[in-house]
Structure formats: C-alpha cells, structure tokens
Amino acid sequence: MENNSYDLIVVGSGPSGLIAAITAARGGKSVLVLEKMPKPALKLKASGGGRCNLSNTLTIDQFLDPFGKSSRFMRNALENFTKDHLVKFLDSIGVKVKIADGFRIFPSTHNSQTVTDAFIKELDRLNITLITSCEVLKLYTNKDKLSHISTTKGDFKALNYLVATGGCGYETLGGSVNSFDFIKEIGHTITPLYPAMIPIKLKESWVSNCKADTIPKATIKIDIKKYSRLNATGDLIFTNSGIRGPVVLDFSRYITPLFNKYDEIPLLVNLTQNRNEDQLHTILKDDFIKDPKKTIVQNLLTILPLSLSKELLKLVDIKEDEKFNKLNGQKKQNLLKTLAWTPLNAIGTDGFSKAMVTNGGVSLKQIDQNSMGSKIFTNLYFAGEVLDIDGPCGGYNLQWAFSSGVLAAKS
C-alpha cells in the first residue's frame, strides 16, 4: 500500500478533477490525483476546438433550462460556484477571460493551453501529487466506505475519494466505456451510455454538394410524432456524409439513443431562419416583382446560398431557369413546403470516437445533490461528466464540471 496520508484521492485530471484537487489543497488537505493518460487535462485542452469555452453569461435559471429533469439536481452546485466564482478562480491562477460575443466566456488568449498550463502550475504550487499513466483497476469497500484503490501503479488509500473520470468520448484523450466498470462493480447504477455532441450522418448524398456553406439559425426537429417536440436551433454545416455545426452537436443528444429503435430517423430542418411558408412566399414574390428577369434560383439567393438553392430545386423537380410566376400551384407549394421544412434522414454517427460528450452516466438517484457524495459510500464523491448529466454547446458542460468539482471538494 502506498502513502496512506492523503485526505483526498481524485481519479481523473479533467476540469472537475483538477478544480476539486486545487480547492481541497487550498483548504489544507493533502491530495493525490490519478490520471490514466500520459498527460493531464487532455480533454480540457481539446475543448471548444482548442479555444476552451469555459462558461457563459446566463443566469442560473437560464443556464439550467436546457438540462430538463437534471436541473433540479444541479442547482445547488451552480449556486455555490457560479460563473462569477469561476472567473475569480481563473484570475487567481493567472487566467484572464474574454466575453467577445456577450455570451460565451473564453480565456482571453482563446487558447485552451493557457488554461491547462495554469491548472498544472497551481497543482505544483500546492504540492498536489499527480501520477499519470495510472489506470484504476478496482475500488475496494469496507461496509459503507471505500477502503483503498487498486491501480496499474499500485494501491492507494485516502480518507475520501472523488471519481471524476469523465465520459466515453474521444478515447485518444482518455474517454472509455470501460471507465464506468469499476464504479458499477461497487453497486452504483450506470444509466445507458450514448455519444452526444457529435456530427450526424445522413442518407441523402446531395448534402455533400453544399459543404462550403454555413447555414445560420437552422432549426432541426424529429419527424416522429412521439419525439416531435425535440428541437434545436443554431448554425448548421453540411459535410460529405451529413451535417455538423453547433445545432447538430446540441441536437445529437436526442438522436443517438433513438438509433437503438430506428435504422433511420426522419428529420425536418428549417434552413431559412425559421421563416414559414407564407413568409417565404412573400419574399420570393417580392423579389421577382422587383426584377421579373430573375430566374427562380436567383430569387432563392435572397434566402439561401447558391449550392443549397440548386439542390432544393432538384428535390422538388423545378429547373433553375424557371420563373417564379410561371410555377404551377403544386410546384410552388412543394417548393415552399421544402424550404420551410427540408426532409432529411439520419442514419448514424461515428460513435464515441468523435463524441465530445457522453449522454448517460452515474445515476443521479444515488448521489446527494448537496454534496456530490455517494448515497451508498460515505467517503465517495462524483463530479463532472461521469454523472448522468450533459448539456448543449456554449460552456454549459465545463461550468457544470467546475461547479460540481468544487462542491465535491468542499464536501
């Protein structure tokens, strides 16, 4: 058995694990951090496309809204460590922040390396022990407590244990479905795990002709009555095999669990900034009246990029050089209907290999929301993505990781 004098062992050096370790050490506790990868904070470094969207400027109520049924569980952690507390904490380790768009909070350098370097420097300053390339094999229990922890680098013991191992996404950065095994073994329930925040593959091949264009304020919904209320709005980008972009990353958390039931999931996408058929008809009609020489594809340019205009015209069997006023009633109706809600069919994703976030995790029913402590073991805590909580793009998941990590450490 290795050093027995630790007050806290943190498993995982992601955002929740690092902030928990620092919070505990600042409170005078001795802390050991175990990380299975060769370097700490790899997923934090990759977050936000390497820019690290740390949080956002929403009120707590606004922040919690997208989390649905999980929001009640999260409130205490977020009220105890708000975005303002996070900004002060980051300042204390030498990270200045910037809110360029009035919503998202980034490091002023727009470089995640700034954040990870600052965290690691603070670990050193506080004499926190960090052991990398150290994978947890088993948690040992004695009645209602954890007694010690077995790893690929030996056994370790502490008064308290925090599991902050993250989710399954990006295995090259430390994510793994297997990371939940040792939690399950001691009796904690793991809800079904699905990839989230991930591009979606489509059945339609025509989308590959539109990949040069970003479509702003697109809305996606599922064209199945039971799930029709599920939707998301944001920028959409076409790819060789499907769609990506912020709206797709947000929406994928609804889609991926449904692939267990359906081989194809019918979608409806509004690519015209939420305009309805009547509004679209007015725009096209007015544009044609201004210049009757314009063809229908030229009229569409007031709404959509050229590549997308051409593909949507093909879908409704209208030639590019036709005139708006010459379209028969049925063709006009088909065009407006397709512009308002373009049908697409989701056929899959790249799975956890490309997932930024995991949908599912340690069941919240077995965790005390006031402490992040296990209801089964009195000296075991959880924080961050390992829990059954996931949010949309925009700093939601990182703020939750930081807030839950601080609450666990203080508890």
C-alpha positions in Angstrom: 0.0 0.0 0.0 1.3 3.4 -1.0 1.2 6.6 1.0 -1.7 6.4 3.5 -1.8 10.1 4.5 -3.9 11.6 1.7 -7.1 13.3 2.7 -8.4 13.0 -0.9 -7.7 10.9 -3.9 -9.1 12.4 -7.2 -9.5 9.9 -10.1 -9.2 11.9 -13.3 -7.5 15.1 -14.2 -10.2 16.7 -16.3 -11.8 20.1 -15.4 -13.8 18.7 -12.4 -11.0 16.7 -11.0 -8.4 19.5 -11.3 -10.6 22.2 -9.7 -11.6 19.8 -6.9 -7.9 18.9 -6.2 -7.0 22.6 -6.1 -10.0 23.5 -3.9 -9.2 20.8 -1.4 -5.5 21.6 -1.3 -6.2 25.3 -0.8 -8.3 24.1 2.2 -5.2 22.5 3.7 -5.9 18.9 2.5 -3.3 16.5 1.1 -4.4 15.5 -2.4 -3.4 12.8 -4.9 -4.6 13.0 -8.5 -4.5 9.8 -10.6 -4.7 10.1 -14.4 -4.7 7.2 -16.8 -3.3 9.1 -19.7 0.4 10.1 -20.1 -0.5 13.8 -19.6 -3.2 15.5 -17.5 -6.1 17.6 -18.8 -6.1 16.3 -22.4 -9.9 16.7 -22.9 -9.8 20.2 -21.4 -7.1 21.2 -23.8 -9.2 19.9 -26.7 -12.4 21.6 -25.6 -14.1 24.3 -27.7 -11.9 23.3 -30.7 -8.8 24.2 -28.6 -10.3 27.6 -27.6 -11.9 26.4 -24.3 -15.4 27.8 -23.9 -15.3 27.9 -20.1 -18.8 29.1 -19.3 -21.4 31.6 -20.4 -23.2 34.7 -19.1 -26.6 33.2 -18.5 -28.4 33.5 -15.1 -28.7 30.2 -13.2 -32.3 29.7 -14.2 -31.5 30.3 -17.9 -28.4 28.1 -17.6 -30.4 25.2 -16.1 -33.3 25.3 -18.7 -31.7 23.1 -21.4 -30.9 20.4 -18.8 -34.6 19.5 -18.2 -35.1 16.9 -15.4 -31.4 17.1 -14.3 -31.7 20.8 -13.5 -33.1 20.3 -10.0 -30.1 18.2 -9.1 -27.6 20.7 -10.5 -28.9 23.9 -8.9 -27.1 23.6 -5.5 -23.6 23.1 -7.2 -24.2 26.0 -9.6 -25.4 28.4 -6.9 -22.4 27.6 -4.7 -19.9 28.1 -7.6 -21.3 30.5 -10.2 -19.8 31.8 -13.4 -18.6 34.8 -11.4 -16.8 32.5 -8.9 -15.2 30.7 -11.8 -13.9 33.9 -13.3 -12.4 34.9 -9.9 -10.9 31.4 -9.5 -9.4 31.6 -13.0 -8.0 35.0 -12.3 -6.4 33.6 -9.1 -4.4 31.1 -11.2 -3.4 33.7 -13.8 -6.1 33.1 -16.5 -7.9 36.3 -17.8 -11.2 35.8 -19.6 -12.9 37.4 -22.5 -16.6 37.6 -23.4 -16.4 38.6 -27.1 -20.0 37.8 -28.1 -21.7 38.8 -24.9 -22.5 35.1 -24.1 -19.6 32.7 -24.2 -16.7 33.0 -21.8 -13.2 32.2 -23.2 -9.7 32.6 -21.9 -8.5 36.0 -23.3 -5.9 34.1 -25.3 -8.6 32.0 -26.9 -6.2 29.1 -26.4 -7.0 26.2 -24.0 -3.3 25.6 -23.4 -3.3 28.8 -21.3 -5.9 27.2 -19.0 -4.3 23.7 -18.7 -0.9 25.2 -18.1 -2.3 27.4 -15.3 -4.1 24.5 -13.6 -1.0 22.3 -13.7 1.2 25.2 -12.4 -1.3 25.5 -9.5 -1.1 21.8 -8.8 2.7 22.2 -8.4 2.4 25.3 -6.3 0.1 23.5 -3.8 2.3 20.3 -3.8 -0.5 18.2 -5.1 0.8 14.8 -6.1 -0.1 13.9 -9.8 0.5 10.4 -11.1 0.0 9.9 -14.8 -0.3 6.7 -16.9 -2.1 5.3 -13.9 -5.3 3.5 -14.6 -7.8 2.5 -11.8 -8.5 -1.2 -11.7 -10.7 -1.6 -8.7 -12.3 0.2 -5.8 -12.2 -1.7 -2.5 -15.0 -1.3 0.0 -15.5 -2.0 3.7 -19.1 -1.7 4.8 -20.2 1.9 3.9 -16.8 3.2 3.0 -14.1 2.8 0.3 -11.0 1.3 1.9 -8.5 1.7 -0.8 -8.0 1.8 -4.6 -6.1 -0.5 -6.9 -4.3 0.8 -10.0 -1.8 -0.2 -12.6 0.8 1.6 -10.4 -0.1 0.1 -7.1 -2.6 0.5 -4.4 -3.5 3.9 -2.8 -5.5 4.9 0.3 -7.2 8.1 1.5 -9.9 9.4 3.8 -12.0 10.4 0.8 -12.3 9.6 -2.9 -13.6 11.6 -5.8 -14.3 10.0 -9.2 -14.0 12.5 -12.0 -13.2 10.2 -14.9 -15.4 11.9 -17.5 -17.3 10.2 -20.2 -16.7 7.7 -23.1 -15.9 10.2 -25.9 -12.5 10.6 -27.6 -10.6 7.5 -26.4 -7.4 9.1 -27.6 -7.9 11.8 -24.9 -8.9 9.4 -22.2 -12.6 8.6 -22.7 -13.7 5.0 -22.4 -16.8 3.0 -21.8 -14.7 0.8 -19.5 -14.0 3.6 -17.2 -17.5 3.0 -15.7 -16.8 -0.7 -14.9 -15.1 -0.1 -11.5 -18.0 2.2 -10.5 -20.6 -0.4 -11.5 -18.7 -3.1 -9.6 -19.3 -1.4 -6.2 -23.0 -1.1 -6.7 -23.6 2.3 -8.4 -26.0 2.3 -11.3 -24.8 3.5 -14.7 -27.6 4.7 -17.0 -27.4 3.8 -20.7 -24.4 5.5 -22.4 -24.7 7.2 -25.7 -22.4 9.5 -27.7 -23.5 13.2 -27.7 -22.3 16.4 -29.2 -21.4 14.6 -32.4 -21.9 15.1 -36.2 -24.8 13.2 -37.7 -24.6 11.0 -40.9 -27.4 11.3 -43.4 -28.9 9.0 -46.0 -29.1 11.9 -48.5 -26.0 12.2 -50.7 -26.9 15.7 -52.1 -25.7 17.4 -48.9 -22.1 16.8 -50.0 -22.7 19.4 -52.7 -23.4 22.1 -50.1 -20.5 21.7 -47.7 -19.0 25.1 -48.4 -21.8 26.9 -46.8 -22.7 27.6 -43.2 -26.5 28.0 -42.6 -27.2 30.4 -39.7 -30.1 29.8 -37.3 -31.2 26.5 -38.7 -33.8 24.5 -36.7 -33.8 20.7 -36.6 -36.7 18.6 -35.3 -37.5 14.9 -35.4 -40.3 13.9 -37.8 -41.8 11.2 -35.5 -44.9 12.3 -33.6 -43.7 10.9 -30.3 -40.5 13.0 -30.4 -41.6 16.0 -32.5 -41.2 18.4 -29.5 -37.4 17.8 -29.5 -35.7 20.5 -31.5 -32.6 22.7 -31.5 -31.6 25.9 -33.3 -28.2 27.2 -34.4 -25.6 27.3 -37.2 -25.6 24.2 -39.4 -22.8 23.0 -41.7 -23.1 20.3 -44.4 -20.4 17.7 -44.8 -19.5 14.9 -47.2 -21.7 12.5 -45.3 -24.1 14.5 -43.3 -24.4 17.6 -41.0 -22.4 19.2 -38.2 -22.1 22.6 -36.5 -23.4 23.8 -33.1 -27.1 23.0 -33.8 -26.2 19.4 -34.8 -23.9 19.0 -31.8 -26.7 20.1 -29.5 -29.4 18.0 -31.2 -27.3 14.8 -31.4 -28.1 14.1 -27.7 -31.7 13.5 -28.7 -30.8 11.4 -31.8 -28.2 8.9 -30.7 -30.4 7.0 -28.2 -33.1 6.5 -30.9 -30.7 4.5 -33.1 -31.5 1.6 -30.7 -35.1 1.7 -32.1 -34.7 3.0 -35.6 -32.3 2.4 -38.5 -33.3 5.7 -40.0 -34.6 8.7 -38.1 -36.6 11.2 -40.2 -35.7 14.8 -39.6 -37.2 18.2 -40.7 -34.8 21.1 -41.0 -35.7 24.7 -41.4 -32.8 26.2 -43.3 -34.4 29.7 -43.8 -34.0 31.2 -40.3 -37.4 29.9 -39.1 -39.4 31.5 -41.8 -42.8 29.8 -42.6 -44.3 29.1 -46.0 -46.3 32.4 -46.1 -43.2 34.4 -45.2 -41.1 32.6 -47.8 -43.8 33.1 -50.5 -43.8 36.8 -49.8 -40.0 37.1 -50.0 -39.8 35.2 -53.3 -42.8 37.0 -54.8 -41.5 40.5 -53.8 -38.0 39.7 -55.2 -39.5 38.5 -58.5 -41.7 41.7 -58.8 -38.6 43.9 -58.2 -36.8 42.1 -61.1 -39.0 39.9 -63.4 -35.9 38.8 -65.3 -34.7 36.8 -62.4 -34.9 33.0 -62.5 -36.2 31.0 -59.5 -32.6 30.1 -58.5 -31.7 33.8 -58.4 -34.8 34.5 -56.3 -33.8 31.9 -53.8 -30.4 33.6 -53.3 -32.3 36.1 -51.1 -32.8 33.2 -48.7 -30.2 30.6 -49.3 -26.7 30.0 -50.7 -26.4 29.0 -54.3 -25.3 25.4 -53.8 -28.2 24.7 -51.4 -30.7 26.6 -53.6 -29.8 24.3 -56.6 -30.1 21.1 -54.5 -33.5 22.0 -53.1 -34.8 22.9 -56.5 -33.8 19.4 -57.7 -35.7 17.9 -54.8 -38.9 19.4 -55.9 -38.2 18.9 -59.6 -38.0 22.6 -60.6 -35.5 23.7 -63.2 -33.1 26.5 -62.2 -34.1 28.8 -65.1 -37.8 28.6 -64.4 -39.6 31.9 -63.4 -41.5 32.2 -60.1 -44.7 33.5 -61.8 -44.7 30.5 -64.2 -44.6 27.8 -61.5 -47.9 25.9 -61.3 -49.7 25.8 -57.9 -48.4 22.3 -56.9 -44.8 23.1 -57.8 -44.9 26.3 -55.9 -46.5 24.6 -52.9 -43.9 21.8 -52.9 -41.1 24.4 -53.1 -42.4 26.4 -50.2 -43.0 23.3 -48.1 -39.5 22.1 -48.7 -37.9 25.5 -48.0 -39.9 25.7 -44.7 -39.0 22.1 -43.6 -36.4 20.2 -45.6 -36.7 16.4 -45.1 -33.5 14.6 -44.2 -32.9 11.1 -42.8 -30.3 10.4 -40.0 -28.6 7.0 -40.4 -25.9 7.1 -37.7 -22.9 8.8 -36.2 -19.2 8.0 -35.7 -20.0 6.8 -32.2 -17.9 7.6 -29.1 -14.7 8.1 -31.2 -16.0 11.5 -32.3 -18.3 12.3 -29.3 -17.4 15.4 -27.3 -19.8 14.5 -24.5 -21.5 11.4 -23.1 -25.2 11.1 -22.7 -25.7 8.9 -19.6 -23.5 8.0 -16.6 -23.7 7.5 -12.9 -27.3 7.6 -11.8 -28.3 10.8 -10.0 -30.7 8.9 -7.7 -27.6 7.5 -5.8 -25.9 10.9 -5.4 -26.6 13.6 -2.8 -27.1 16.9 -4.8 -26.0 18.9 -1.7 -22.5 17.3 -1.6 -21.9 15.3 -4.7 -21.5 12.4 -2.3 -22.5 8.8 -2.9 -25.6 7.7 -1.0 -24.0 4.2 -0.8 -20.5 5.0 0.5 -19.9 7.9 2.9 -16.4 8.8 1.6 -17.0 8.6 -2.1 -17.9 11.6 -4.3 -18.5 12.1 -8.0 -18.2 15.2 -10.3 -18.4 16.3 -13.9 -19.3 14.3 -17.0 -19.1 10.9 -15.2 -22.6 11.7 -13.9 -25.7 11.3 -15.9 -25.8 15.0 -17.0 -25.0 16.5 -20.3 -25.7 19.9 -21.8 -25.6 21.8 -25.1 -22.6 23.7 -26.6 -21.8 27.1 -25.1 -19.8 26.5 -21.9 -22.6 24.5 -20.2 -20.7 21.3 -19.7 -17.4 22.9 -18.5 -19.3 25.2 -16.0 -21.0 22.1 -14.6 -17.7 20.2 -14.3 -16.2 23.1 -12.4 -19.2 23.7 -10.1 -19.7 20.0 -9.3 -15.9 19.6 -8.7 -15.8 22.5 -6.2 -18.9 21.3 -4.3 -17.5 17.8 -4.0 -14.1 19.1 -2.8 -15.7 21.3 -0.2 -17.9 18.5 1.0 
